[in-house]
Amino acid sequence: MLHKSIALALLFLTLCEAFRILVVFPMASKSHSILGHGVVNHLLQAGHEFQDLQKLMGNAKHGVIYFSMGSNLKSVDMSTAMRESLLQMFAKLKQTVIWKFEGEFDNVPSNIHLVKWAPQQSIFCNTFQPIPIPNLKFFITHGGQLSTTEAIHYGVPVIGIPVLGDQYVNMKAVVRKGFGIKIRLAEDMAKDIYVAIREMLANPSYKQKAKEMSQIYHDRPVPPGKEVVYWVEHVVRTRGAPHLRSPALLLPWYQKMYLDLVVLITSILALFILRSCIPKNFKQTTLKKKEKKKLSYLILYIHL
């Protein structure tokens, strides 16, 4: 039984390792990543459509909280109970709340401003003002890749409510880096968001960490736009930049995915399991047959 347990444990570890190699282990990339939101650094300026936002952010004495669930996840699709609880929770705050809400809402409190579409980058750095004033306290978001990247770009702390896909991974990284708080999506999440808001308003470390992340993000030798131009021209000049390609790209697909190693380890374990599963009685019977055969040969030899 001990041998079987060890064999099963080894087989389980092998399967786990195979999963890590095949699913988690990154493949060789054929591209060169240029970290950077702001390849085209175009900020939406306030036109006649956003005069209300300009006035709103300019008069927000206690700062602004911006709430948006992105373009795919719409706040209007929330249940009535969830919308009402969020509205009542935001009404308790003295801060001005800009909520990207795609529908209409009756009896909206005076500190809440609903917009069907928002110029997010302009809100983040408040380019509505002649002299930008960073009065955005934090950003309540679904944790999408673009939203979190823009938050880092402008040094804005976030409260994240991940819903699907990469949003969970993004918010896990945000929490680990210390400039955000993660909230579980639920019908009664308003109370958890309120606790997170009070924590973020009282603790300046989130804002400090967001600013630190923004400084690291912008600490680069050249702007992203110029770097893109350089690498495009470099690839053209060198006819595809073959000197930058990883040798791993030339490996057969089964070696790239370590399938040959997985087959070898699995075969060894299979042999070990088969050997351990052979009954002891069969082994003893085989040994006795061999001994009898040897004995018969010996008697025959003596007679001769």
Order of alpha helices (4+ residues) and beta strands (2+ residues): alpha-alpha-beta-alpha-beta-beta-alpha-beta-alpha-beta-alpha-beta-alpha-alpha-alpha-alpha-alpha-alpha
